[in-house]
Amino acid sequence: MSQQVVVVGAGYAGAGTVNAFEDAIEPGEAELTWVSDTDYHLVLHEAHRVIRKPEVESKIAIPVDEIKADETDFVKGRVVEVDTDEQVVHTRGGETVEYDYLLVAVGSATAFFGIPGLREHALTLKSLDDAREIHQAVKAAGQEATTTDPAKVLVGGAGLSGIQSAGEIAEFRDDNKAPIDIELVEGLDSVFPNNDPEVQGAIRKRLDQKDIAVSTGEFISKVDDNAVYLGGAEEQYYGEDDDGDAPAEEDIDYSEDLVMDYDVLLWTGGITGHEEVDDFHLDADDRSNRVYAESTFETSDDNVFAIGDTALVDQGDEQFAPPTAQAAWQAAEVAGENLARAVRGAPLKSWQHEDKGTLISVGEEAVAHDVKAPGFTIPVNTFGGPAAKALKKGVASRWIADVSGVGRALNAWSDM
């Protein structure tokens, strides 16, 4: 009897691993089952496009049947438990799937860092449903506003997702001549924090051009149904205080000049592992709830691999692979081959992330930074304009072509 391989998750890591495993395995060596709570793969790094144009979802939601081989089985369901003793995964709907080798790639959830009111009042962007909800909220706010009393949209977090979402909201505002003010709120001292000042400056320039206000240097400490309060401690987001706890609410000074009203609040400030990871019975980081994995993607259980945002993949020197689409794409190629190698009892390959640069959109504009392309050298480290926009489109379209086909990629090009 051939061995049973199960891949859980339809994100970049899961979809890419399915393709790579199908390419690496020989007929009859193993049977593959793909499990996901959606029957499509979402090109998540382009989901912000749906905020402006909901019709774009047909370009970036790729049915699993376009991705997998005919002989690969698909089970729609959310995995809520992994029984590593019996080698069975359990879905919320009560289905069970047995495995000899399992790869977990369930992605991540939005981190709220225990900030009072944030989870209850903020929108997030982790799915198509989220993108649709943001679109409807921004649209409704604009319709109810006037030029003398514009709607206020706050975007918490000026990382990749926050910047790109703010850019699409600005394009929606401009396309519809909607009276909307947009502001990015970042607790650290600059947009796109912890990156090269050159790319930070290029992004800030384009945010200014799109009339997107930016507030930096103050963390969100509390949220209610119409206001965001600033002045929180950095420990709420990135660590703990000297006593090992986040600051108590009563210890935070909510100064009146650090209160920002809003009509729509979008939170993009961080990621954490899904709650279900607690029931996967694998060694995981207590704070982030992400599974520890070796550079081969092996976990604390010999028959279970983990990849993508689900995992903290060891890169040596106490470093882990970044939780980015780029890293997941690269890792998936090796993970799929390693599953095939595990089936054969062959040595596994180690994987090392290679940063190929940054491409980030601000509405119709784009910024490219430190891009490495095979076969030629790009003489300018940071640039915008048509070249950056074409590169951004090209990367998204290439991924769509890889997992689906050239026809879908060409159809998606104009909206990327």
DRENDOVEX-615384 format. One record per residue (C-alpha): z, x, y. Coordinates in steps of 0.1 Angstrom, whole numbers, padded with zeros to 4 digits, always signed. Each point is the difference from the previous one (the first is absolute). Layout:
<rs>
ZXY
...
</rs>
This chain:
<rs>
+0000+0000+0000
-0009+0014+0034
+0027+0006+0025
+0009-0025+0027
-0001+0013+0036
+0012-0022+0029
-0006+0005+0037
+0021-0021+0024
-0012-0006+0035
-0033-0006+0017
+0004+0022+0031
-0018+0033+0006
+0021+0017-0027
-0004-0027-0026
-0037-0008+0005
-0009+0037+0002
+0019+0008-0031
-0017-0028-0019
-0034+0014+0009
+0010+0036-0008
+0015-0009-0034
-0031-0020-0009
-0021+0030+0008
+0022+0024-0019
+0007-0019-0032
-0024-0002-0030
-0008-0033-0017
+0027-0009-0026
+0026+0024+0013
+0021-0025+0019
+0001-0035+0013
+0006-0005+0037
+0019-0029+0016
+0001-0004+0038
+0029-0020+0014
+0003-0012+0036
+0014-0028+0020
-0034-0003+0018
-0034-0003-0017
-0016+0021+0026
+0004+0035+0015
+0008+0000+0037
-0014+0028+0022
+0034+0001+0017
-0008+0026+0026
-0026-0024+0014
+0021-0032-0002
+0007+0002+0037
-0036-0010+0006
+0009-0035-0013
+0024-0004+0030
-0031-0002+0023
-0025-0015-0024
+0013-0019-0031
-0035-0001-0015
+0003+0038-0006
+0023-0007-0030
-0030-0008-0022
-0011+0036+0007
+0033+0017-0009
+0014-0021-0028
-0019+0011-0031
+0003-0021-0032
+0014+0020-0029
-0030-0010-0021
-0022+0020+0023
+0022+0031-0006
+0010+0000-0037
-0022+0005-0030
-0006-0031-0022
+0021+0013-0028
+0031+0005+0023
+0023-0030-0002
+0015-0014+0032
+0033-0019+0002
+0009-0017+0033
+0038+0002+0006
+0027+0018+0019
+0018+0025-0022
+0038-0005+0005
+0013+0022-0029
-0009+0029-0021
+0018+0003-0034
-0004+0036-0007
+0018-0003-0034
-0024-0026-0013
-0029+0012+0020
-0008-0034+0015
-0006-0012+0036
+0012-0034+0010
-0017-0021+0027
+0017-0026+0022
-0020-0027-0018
+0015+0009-0034
-0029+0020-0014
+0006+0032-0019
-0024+0030-0004
+0007+0027-0025
-0009+0036+0008
-0001+0035-0016
-0006+0015+0035
+0007-0018+0033
-0010+0009+0036
+0020-0017+0027
-0018-0003+0033
+0015-0031+0017
-0001+0014+0035
+0028-0004+0025
+0018-0026+0021
+0008+0000+0037
+0033+0017+0009
+0022-0018+0025
+0028+0026+0000
+0027-0026+0002
-0008-0009+0036
+0015-0034+0007
-0026-0027+0003
-0030+0022-0005
-0009-0013-0035
+0005-0037+0011
-0021+0002+0032
-0027+0026-0005
-0034-0003-0015
-0012+0028-0023
-0034+0013-0012
+0000+0007-0037
-0024-0026-0013
-0029-0023+0008
+0024-0029+0006
+0019+0022+0025
-0032+0008+0019
-0009-0037+0001
+0035-0009+0013
-0002+0026+0027
-0034-0013+0011
+0013-0036+0002
+0031+0010+0018
-0019+0020+0027
-0026-0027+0003
+0027-0027+0005
+0019+0021+0025
-0031+0006+0021
-0009-0036+0000
+0034-0010+0013
+0001+0027+0027
-0014+0001+0035
-0012+0028+0022
+0032-0003+0021
+0022-0002-0032
-0018+0021-0026
+0011+0001-0037
+0018+0032-0010
-0008+0017-0032
+0023+0028-0011
-0010+0025-0028
+0029+0019-0013
-0009+0035-0013
-0028+0022+0014
-0011+0015-0032
-0035-0005-0015
+0005-0037-0009
+0016-0009+0034
-0026+0017+0021
-0029-0015-0019
+0015-0035+0000
+0007+0002+0037
-0036+0010+0005
-0013-0030-0019
+0023-0024+0019
-0015+0015+0032
-0035-0006-0012
+0009-0036-0008
+0015-0004+0034
-0031+0014+0017
-0025-0019-0022
+0017-0033+0007
+0012+0007+0036
+0034-0009-0011
+0030+0006+0024
+0019+0024-0023
+0021+0031+0009
+0003+0025-0029
+0027+0027-0003
+0006+0026-0027
+0037+0009-0004
+0008+0033-0016
+0035+0015-0004
-0011+0036-0001
-0014+0017+0030
-0038-0005-0005
-0026-0021-0016
-0010+0012-0035
+0032+0019-0003
+0004+0034-0017
-0037+0007+0004
-0020+0025+0021
+0004-0006+0038
-0038+0002+0003
-0006-0031-0022
+0030-0018+0015
-0016+0005+0035
-0034-0012-0012
+0016-0032-0015
+0021-0006+0031
-0031+0002+0022
-0018-0026-0020
+0031-0023-0001
+0001+0002+0038
-0037-0008+0002
+0006-0031-0021
+0028-0011+0023
+0026+0004-0027
+0034+0010+0015
+0021+0025-0019
+0038+0003+0000
+0015+0031-0017
+0033+0016-0004
+0022-0030-0008
+0006-0015-0034
+0001-0037-0007
+0036-0009-0008
+0000-0038-0002
-0025-0029+0000
+0004-0037+0007
-0025-0028+0002
-0014+0009+0034
+0012+0036+0008
+0001+0035-0013
+0030+0021+0010
-0004+0038+0003
+0025+0028-0001
+0006+0003-0038
+0010+0033-0015
-0026+0021-0018
+0023+0000-0031
-0009-0037-0005
-0036+0012-0008
+0002+0034-0014
+0035+0007-0013
+0036-0008+0002
+0028+0009+0024
+0028+0023-0007
+0019-0026-0020
-0030-0007-0022
-0007-0034+0015
-0025-0015+0025
+0016-0007+0034
+0018-0033+0002
-0016-0026+0022
+0031-0001+0022
-0002+0037+0007
-0035-0003+0015
-0003-0005+0037
-0026-0027+0007
-0008+0009+0036
-0016-0028+0019
-0028+0023+0012
-0009+0007-0037
-0008-0036-0010
-0037-0009-0005
-0011-0036-0004
-0028-0009-0024
-0021-0028-0013
-0013+0019-0030
+0017+0029-0016
-0018+0022-0026
+0021+0027-0018
-0018+0030-0015
+0029+0025+0001
+0003+0013-0035
-0002-0005-0038
+0023-0003-0029
-0003-0007-0037
-0002-0035-0013
+0033-0016-0011
-0014-0003-0036
+0000+0037-0003
+0038-0003-0008
-0010-0017-0032
-0026+0025-0011
+0027+0023-0015
-0014+0031+0015
+0017+0027+0021
-0006-0010+0036
+0012+0011+0035
+0031-0022+0009
-0011-0003+0037
-0037-0006-0002
-0001-0017-0035
-0030+0021-0009
-0004+0015-0035
+0002+0038-0004
-0031+0014-0016
-0011+0035-0010
-0033+0015+0013
-0015-0013-0033
+0013-0035+0010
+0025+0000-0029
+0032-0018+0007
+0035+0001-0017
-0016-0018-0029
-0026+0019-0020
-0023-0030-0004
+0001-0012+0036
-0020+0015+0029
+0004-0009+0037
-0024+0005+0029
-0007-0011+0036
+0026-0015+0023
+0021-0010-0030
+0007+0037-0007
+0015+0031+0015
-0025+0024-0015
+0013+0036-0001
-0021+0025+0019
+0024+0029-0003
+0025+0015+0025
+0019-0034+0001
-0031-0017+0015
-0017-0032-0011
-0035-0013+0004
-0005-0022+0031
-0001-0037-0005
-0036-0003+0013
-0032-0016-0013
-0016+0035+0000
+0027+0014-0023
-0002-0030-0023
-0038+0004-0003
+0003+0037-0009
+0029-0005-0024
-0017-0029-0019
-0028+0023-0012
+0024+0023-0017
+0023-0029-0011
-0028-0017-0019
-0010+0032-0017
+0037+0007-0009
+0004-0034-0016
-0030+0009-0022
+0015+0034-0007
+0033-0016-0010
-0018-0023-0024
-0016+0031-0016
+0032+0021+0000
-0017+0025+0023
+0018+0020+0028
+0002-0019+0033
-0014+0012+0033
+0021+0006+0031
-0011-0015+0033
+0004+0014+0035
-0008-0021+0030
-0026+0014+0024
+0002-0013+0035
-0036-0007+0011
+0009-0011+0035
+0007-0032+0019
-0023-0028+0011
+0016-0027+0020
-0015-0030+0018
+0011-0016+0033
-0021-0031+0000
-0037+0009+0003
+0010+0036+0008
+0010+0027-0025
+0016+0034+0000
-0006+0028-0026
+0023+0029-0004
-0001+0031-0022
-0027-0015-0022
-0011+0021-0029
-0034-0009-0015
-0016+0017-0030
-0030+0020+0009
+0004+0004+0037
+0024+0010+0027
+0010-0023+0029
+0003+0022+0031
+0023-0023+0019
+0035-0007-0013
+0005-0034+0018
-0027-0023+0012
-0009-0036+0005
-0033-0018+0009
-0028-0010-0024
+0006+0029-0023
+0037-0009-0007
-0009-0037-0004
-0028+0009-0025
+0024+0021-0020
+0026-0028-0001
-0026-0024-0012
-0014+0025-0025
+0034+0006-0016
+0007-0037-0005
-0035-0007-0012
+0001+0029-0024
+0032-0014-0016
-0015-0034-0003
-0031+0015-0016
+0020+0020-0024
+0021-0029-0013
-0026-0028+0003
-0036+0009+0009
-0023+0012+0027
-0011-0035+0008
+0035-0012+0010
+0006+0033+0019
-0032-0006+0021
+0010-0036+0006
+0035+0012+0013
-0013+0028+0022
-0003-0019+0032
+0035-0014-0001
+0018+0033-0009
</rs>
